[in-house]
Amino acid sequence: MQAYLTLVRRELGACFVSLTGYVVIASVLLLLGFSFTDLLEKLSATPNHVPLTEIFYSTLYFWLILLLTAPVITMRSFAFEKFSGTYETLMTAPVSDLQVVLAKFSGALLFYALTWLPLTGCILVLRYYTNEPTVFDWRSLTSAYLGLLLIGALYMSMGCFASALTRSQILAAMNSFVLGLTLFLLSLRSLVPAPPVDWVAQVFNYLCLSDHMEDFVRGVVDTRHLVFYVTLTAFFLFLTLKAVESRRWK
Amino acid sequence: MTGEFIIEVSDLTKRYAGHTAVSGLTFAVGRGEVVGLLGPNGAGKTTTMRILSCYLPASSGVARVAGFDVFTQADEVRRRIGYMPEHNPLHLDMRVRDYLKFRARLKGLSWRRSRARVDAVMERCGLTEVGRRIIGHLSKGFRQRVGLADALVHEPELIILDEPTIGLDPHQIRAVRQLIKDLAQNHTVLISSHILSEVEMTCSRVLILHQGRILAADTTQNLQKIMSDGGMVVAEIAAPIADLRACWAQMAEVEHFDVAPAEGDYLRCALTPRTGVDLRPLVFAQVLTRGWVLRELTRTQHSLEDIFVHVTRSKPEEEEG
């Protein structure tokens, strides 16, 4: 446990001593700002009764942030350590492979969660100027954050997996971007031609990320979606663990 | 079995796809010894060390550290070794003190003990003044000390250093060697190097590795003794060249000789004796009876360099690198 916490702390620290962390935070802020003005325009144009978080989520910016930040946050996790050789000192310290994988993943996820914090600020600003108590509904906000965290966990685990496969950070980022983009495109039904076989269509339907997200932003926490995200995340973490262990198979 | 030897390796083999890095390695290192692994690049030194430090598994054979198997009891082994890999990789973005603290905590030291230990190793490795500096801004010599401090921080029973002085300038090399010598007083140390003088200076025992096999294993003195048996005697004598040649040709103990003019009237005679014979008294006796003038009489002491060349020469060397 001590080793795990030490590693998580180191992972988080690494995000803040390098420029990468600040660049990610700044880009997320920029995109959040865009989506915020977009949201304000929508709200002032037509009176709206859907929860604020849902309008927020329905813009393209949310997906843009997710698709772009995940590879950048996770690309260094394994690839950079392998490249610089510190992987050897890490793996000869008394820590298990599982601890390392979980620590890298948690560090990335925590950093991802931090980059989303300014969203709360946006909503507080809105509440302050509209004097509308319903705008700030903490229940729908919490469930939206939970959804954000879960989908983030899935994307971080994919990023960690991509990073564990290579020594090159660029390759890691590209791999994880392609993985994430594929999963995202599969959920855009208009882009993917309807598969002729019924069960394939069902699988595609089930993989639809936006379906799984919608309930969360409406303030509904459904166990089906929880299970979907948690199992997929666990699956990619399992793959990451195997990739880390694979050095023993050679 | 555990008390006497800290490293026991038997019939260790490591095969990578297409080539064998280490084959049939068997050796043991006792507690308190300082042992050098010597060999050209690609001899299998790093592979051996990686197996001992549980980074890579062996293809076959057994390796034990402090009685624990490196494959099945890796966690116990890792707790007991301090390993500094080749090129000494460090987190260059961290400060010296923070890095050592991080490593100490990672190796399972309690909060309080890690603080005390970090202070102690920083003092020992001469890092106290640079504790607040960022590792990436330090000179290579200091970085090497940080690597050493990291290897020492959890008070390991065995310290494994892979090429600890590579890429340093002579001053830094001297400083690092001195550190290693100090360590040797109360630790077991395994060092790899391809620099012979270094091993000669710091180690009490040497294993010479070539193409994944041990070619020679002995104390540095013994190895020198073995080689000095075949050592040449050089004598500079002022005498007619024909007399000298005749004299050496007559002596049964001289296997081979070579006479060449030196500066002045002197001739330089290089005499190779038959095995086990010390030629020096015989040469002196000859000089005395014939009334020659002798100004130098020495037996060449072989350095490890010669031993190394001697033992590796017999094998083809095309696969180095």
Interface residues (C-beta under 8 A of the other chain):
Chain A: Q2 A3 T6 L7 R9 R10 G13 A14 V17 S18 S84 G85 T86 Y87 E88 T89 L90 M91 T92 A93 P94 V95 S96 R247 R248 K250
Chain B: Y16 A17 R50 S53 C54 Y55 L56 P57 D75 R78 R79 I81 Y83 P85 H87 P89 L90 H91 L92 D93 M94 F102 R103 R105 L106 K107 G108 D150
